Amino acid sequence: MPHTIRVAHSPDSDDAFMFHGLFSGAVTAEGLSFEQTTGDIETLNHRARDAVFDITAISVAAYAHVSDRYLLLDAGASFGDGYGPTVIVEPGSRFGRLEELARARIAVPGEWTSAYLALRLRIPGFEPMFVDFKDVGRMVKLGKAEAGLVIHEGQLTAREDGFRIVEDLGASWKARTGLPLPLGMNALKRDLSPELRRTLARVMAETVAFGLEHRKEALDYAMGFARDLDREKADRFVGMYVNDWTRDAGPAGKEAVRLFLAEAADQGLVPRVTPEFQER
């Protein structure tokens, strides 16, 4: 009887793309079967407190709260290399620069998301309005929030959805640090055996590589998770967040994670942790 590994990822096209190899059966591990669960990233962030899943997608920001339960994997990361979560306002808004929103109400996609933490690092004093990521733009249009922080496909469609972009947090982070903005990672339960952890780290690297090397097939699969994006935009979105950074975070990616969490800890926004990565 194979040992079942519980895997959780978000129902987004980029996550689906990187896991296609595993859940199509192209990537396997002897003696192991894999059970798939999907959930929005903020739900997965909080479920990680209970170590429900053996491998789980997680926000880098959330890792600071669950580092006693999970290690990070160096494959499967989503970095914004000069782009990322985007602050939007209505076209007629009086706000022109991000600093002007320092005391404003801003709709954000979850307390433990990296997007929210990145915005806190830029303007610590704003009033957050926590909503489902799909409702951020709607809250701005309804006038319930003076600005919104969009993630996922909302970054690509902000202008055509009728918003004005105030700042791209990935762009401003890279301009300041020279590093990509660390957003999502895949995490591995600490209490698994060392041998099993190494095997699963290898499996994660192989499923990412399979998607990148079989792009059309993986994108076909990912389109089932693309919500309202057409294939061209879905392909662009996948390319933004499944790329060489995803194949291997490498020294620069790991330094970006360390710096992001260290700066947040310096401001008292997250517990201070030293990111630990599972070796393959």
Secondary structure, 3 states (H helix, E strand, C coil): CCEEEEEEECCCHHHHHHHHHHHCCCCCCCCEEEEEEECCHHHHHHHHHHCCCCEEEEEHHHHHHHCCCEEEECCCCEEECCCCCEEEECCCCCCCCHHHHCCCEEEECCCCCHHHHHHHHHCCCCEEEECCHHHHHHHHHCCCCCEEEECCCHHHHCCCCCCEEEEEHHHHHHHHHCCCEEEEEEEEECCCCHHHHHHHHHHHHHHHHHHHHCHHHHHHHHHHHCCCCCHHHHHHHHHHHCCHHHHCCHHHHHHHHHHHHHHHHHCCCCCCCCCCEECC
